Amino acid sequence: MTVSHDPSTGLFVAGDYRYWVHNFSIPPEFNVSSAVVAAFQCNVRLAQFSVNNAMGNPALDVWRVFNFTLTSAGAITITPLQVFEAGSSGTVFQYAAGVEEPPPPPGNGHDRGMEFSAR
């Protein structure tokens, strides 16, 4: 996932974002994957998360890794979650009861402001 500047303003789209991994290939389960997610900003690693440190049942379909808040200037605050949850291809995580999270902002694919990778 890459969060890019808005090409019309040159700023990031400020807001709250979610990062999770969905295991579409069950089995095997998360506990045998040794998956790692890392968050980078301008090629500097801000955080790294291992599936082996997540809490809950690794047989569940979704590993909720972290949430982050982003300012228009690019300041980021990462909140680790590290928890397994039930889910499906249609799962939507919500801000609050009954309020659906907006879709991610469009990116131009060329500006690599925030990058999150899983391996």
Secondary structure per residue as TSV (DSSP state, phi and psi in degrees):
chain	resnum	aa	ss	phi	psi
A	1	M	-	360.0	132.9
A	2	T	E	-125.4	129.9
A	3	V	E	-102.3	119.1
A	4	S	-	-109.9	164.7
A	5	H	-	-63.7	149.4
A	6	D	-	-72.3	120.2
A	7	P	T	-63.0	-23.6
A	8	S	T	-80.8	-23.6
A	9	T	T	-117.3	-21.5
A	10	G	S	79.3	4.4
A	11	L	S	-110.1	161.3
A	12	F	-	-76.2	157.1
A	13	V	-	-85.8	106.4
A	14	A	-	-65.2	146.4
A	15	G	E	158.6	-171.9
A	16	D	E	-102.4	134.4
A	17	Y	E	-127.1	159.0
A	18	R	E	-125.6	145.5
A	19	Y	E	-131.0	123.0
A	20	W	E	-142.5	163.0
A	21	V	E	-118.9	128.8
A	22	H	E	-104.3	126.0
A	23	N	-	-88.4	96.2
A	24	F	T	-81.3	-11.7
A	25	S	T	-105.3	29.0
A	26	I	-	-62.3	132.5
A	27	P	S	-75.8	167.6
A	28	P	S	-78.6	168.4
A	29	E	-	-86.6	170.8
A	30	F	G	-58.0	-34.7
A	31	N	G	-66.2	-11.3
A	32	V	G	-107.1	3.1
A	33	S	T	-84.9	-28.8
A	34	S	-	56.3	29.8
A	35	A	-	-64.3	146.8
A	36	V	E	-133.7	135.9
A	37	V	E	-116.4	132.8
A	38	A	E	-124.6	142.3
A	39	A	E	-110.4	127.7
A	40	F	E	-123.2	147.8
A	41	Q	E	-133.5	120.0
A	42	C	T	51.7	47.3
A	43	N	T	65.4	13.9
A	44	V	E	-108.0	123.3
A	45	R	E	-71.9	122.7
A	46	L	E	-91.7	-33.6
A	47	A	E	-160.5	157.2
A	48	Q	E	-141.8	138.8
A	49	F	E	-130.4	133.7
A	50	S	E	-106.7	136.3
A	51	V	G	-60.7	-27.0
A	52	N	G	-66.1	-17.2
A	53	N	G	-99.3	1.5
A	54	A	-	-74.9	151.5
A	55	M	B	-100.3	150.6
A	56	G	S	105.7	-162.3
A	57	N	-	-91.7	111.3
A	58	P	T	-68.6	-4.1
A	59	A	T	-80.5	-10.7
A	60	L	S	-73.1	159.0
A	61	D	S	-80.1	-21.7
A	62	V	E	-122.8	131.1
A	63	W	E	-106.3	106.9
A	64	R	E	-83.3	109.0
A	65	V	E	-85.8	-57.5
A	66	F	E	-160.6	162.1
A	67	N	E	-112.1	157.6
A	68	F	E	-147.0	150.2
A	69	T	E	-110.0	133.5
A	70	L	E	-124.0	133.6
A	71	T	-	-92.1	164.3
A	72	S	T	-63.2	-24.1
A	73	A	T	-84.1	-8.6
A	74	G	-	101.8	4.5
A	75	A	-	-71.6	135.5
A	76	I	E	-125.3	139.4
A	77	T	E	-122.8	119.4
A	78	I	E	-100.1	132.2
A	79	T	E	-116.1	107.1
A	80	P	E	-64.2	142.3
A	81	L	E	-115.5	-54.9
A	82	Q	E	50.4	58.7
A	83	V	E	-141.6	145.7
A	84	F	E	-92.3	141.8
A	85	E	E	-141.8	158.5
A	86	A	-	-71.1	150.8
A	87	G	-	-173.5	175.8
A	88	S	-	-146.9	-177.4
A	89	S	T	-64.7	-17.2
A	90	G	T	-100.3	9.7
A	91	T	-	-63.9	133.4
A	92	V	-	-126.7	125.2
A	93	F	-	-90.2	140.1
A	94	Q	E	-111.2	153.8
A	95	Y	E	-65.2	-54.6
A	96	A	E	-147.9	170.4
A	97	A	T	-52.3	121.3
A	98	G	T	81.2	-1.4
A	99	V	E	-110.8	110.5
A	100	E	E	-78.3	140.0
A	101	E	-	-66.7	136.9
A	102	P	-	-69.7	159.2
A	103	P	-	-67.3	158.9
A	104	P	-	-64.6	153.3
A	105	P	-	-67.1	152.8
A	106	P	-	-68.7	144.9
A	107	G	-	-118.6	153.7
A	108	N	-	-91.2	-2.3
A	109	G	S	76.8	-4.9
A	110	H	S	-110.8	-25.6
A	111	D	-	-98.9	115.5
A	112	R	-	-100.4	68.1
A	113	G	S	-70.6	-54.9
A	114	M	E	-124.6	131.6
A	115	E	E	-134.1	136.3
A	116	F	E	-125.3	132.6
A	117	S	E	-134.3	149.8
A	118	A	E	-122.9	142.7
A	119	R	-	-138.1	360.0
